Amino acid sequence: MPVKYLPWITRDMLHAEREARFVFGDNTRRVGLGGQAASMRGEPNAIGVATLYAPGRYYRPDDPLALATVVDDLGDVALALNQGLTIYVPTDGLGTGLARLPENAPALHRLIVAFFSAAPGEPCPWKAI
């Protein structure tokens, strides 16, 4: 199934579509309720893509651990796509809010944009910086 983009995702949406997967920008500690994590954290059909280490601890350019984490998390999204599940993602993107990924680690931001641009479904509304 395809990737679809929504302006805002609520916990009720996750409950209404248990077979779909909902993606949000996460941190490597997998804690906190900032941004879209407030609506998705802890739900079995949510997939976090880590876009920073922790609140206030941003990814840096050329950081191999950050690259490995993002690739691993995007692998979870790819697996769900391969299983035929619909994937919902915030229209504003991943890492564009609290993580400030385009500013702090632009290559990782471009990787995420490229992944969703190549995925089946609605055209990716994000622009690589």
C-alpha positions in Angstrom: 0.0 0.0 0.0 1.0 3.6 -0.3 2.5 6.4 1.7 -0.1 9.1 2.5 0.6 12.5 4.1 -1.6 14.2 6.8 -1.4 17.7 8.2 -1.8 16.3 11.8 -2.1 12.8 13.2 -4.1 12.0 16.3 -4.1 9.0 18.6 -7.7 8.4 17.5 -6.5 8.0 13.9 -4.0 5.3 15.1 -6.8 3.5 17.0 -9.2 3.7 13.9 -6.6 2.2 11.5 -4.8 -0.5 13.4 -3.5 -2.1 10.2 -1.9 1.1 9.0 1.4 2.5 10.3 1.9 6.0 11.4 5.4 7.6 11.3 6.7 10.3 13.6 10.0 12.1 14.3 11.6 10.4 17.3 14.7 10.5 19.4 17.2 7.6 20.0 16.0 7.3 23.6 12.5 6.7 22.4 11.0 8.9 25.2 9.1 12.2 25.4 5.9 13.6 24.1 6.9 16.6 22.1 5.5 17.2 18.6 3.8 14.3 16.9 5.2 11.9 19.5 2.4 13.0 21.8 -0.1 11.4 19.5 1.8 8.3 18.6 4.3 7.2 21.2 3.5 3.8 22.7 1.0 2.8 20.0 1.7 -0.6 18.4 1.1 0.8 14.9 3.5 3.8 15.3 7.0 3.9 13.9 9.5 6.4 15.2 12.2 7.7 13.0 14.9 9.1 15.2 15.9 12.6 14.1 17.9 13.6 17.1 19.6 11.9 20.1 17.5 13.5 22.8 15.7 16.8 23.3 18.4 19.4 22.9 21.0 16.8 21.7 20.9 17.2 18.0 22.5 15.0 15.3 25.6 16.4 13.7 26.8 16.2 10.1 28.9 13.2 9.2 27.7 11.2 12.3 27.8 7.5 11.5 25.7 6.5 14.5 23.0 8.9 13.5 23.1 7.6 9.9 22.8 3.9 11.1 19.9 4.8 13.3 18.0 6.7 10.6 18.6 3.8 8.1 17.4 1.2 10.6 14.2 3.2 11.4 13.5 3.7 7.7 14.0 0.0 7.3 11.0 -0.5 9.6 8.9 1.8 7.3 10.2 -0.1 4.2 9.2 -3.4 5.8 5.7 -2.2 6.5 5.4 -1.0 2.9 6.6 -4.4 1.7 3.8 -6.0 3.9 1.3 -3.9 2.0 0.4 -1.6 4.8 -0.6 2.0 4.4 1.9 4.4 5.9 0.8 7.8 7.2 3.4 10.6 7.7 3.0 14.2 8.8 2.8 16.6 5.9 5.4 18.9 7.6 8.0 16.2 7.5 10.3 14.3 9.9 12.9 16.2 11.9 11.7 19.6 10.8 10.4 20.7 14.2 12.2 20.1 17.5 15.1 18.2 15.9 15.9 20.9 13.4 17.4 18.2 11.2 17.7 20.3 8.0 20.0 22.7 9.9 21.9 20.3 12.1 22.4 17.3 9.8 21.2 18.2 6.3 22.5 15.0 4.7 20.3 12.9 7.0 17.4 15.2 6.2 18.0 14.7 2.5 18.1 10.9 3.0 14.7 10.9 4.7 13.3 13.1 1.9 14.8 10.8 -0.7 13.3 7.7 1.0 9.8 9.1 1.0 10.1 10.5 -2.5 11.0 7.1 -3.8 8.2 5.3 -1.8 4.9 4.4 -3.5 2.0 6.6 -2.8 1.2 10.3 -2.8 4.0 12.6 -4.0 6.3 13.6 -1.2 5.6 17.2 -0.3 8.9 17.7 1.4 11.9 19.6 -0.1 15.5 18.6 0.5 17.6 21.4 1.8 
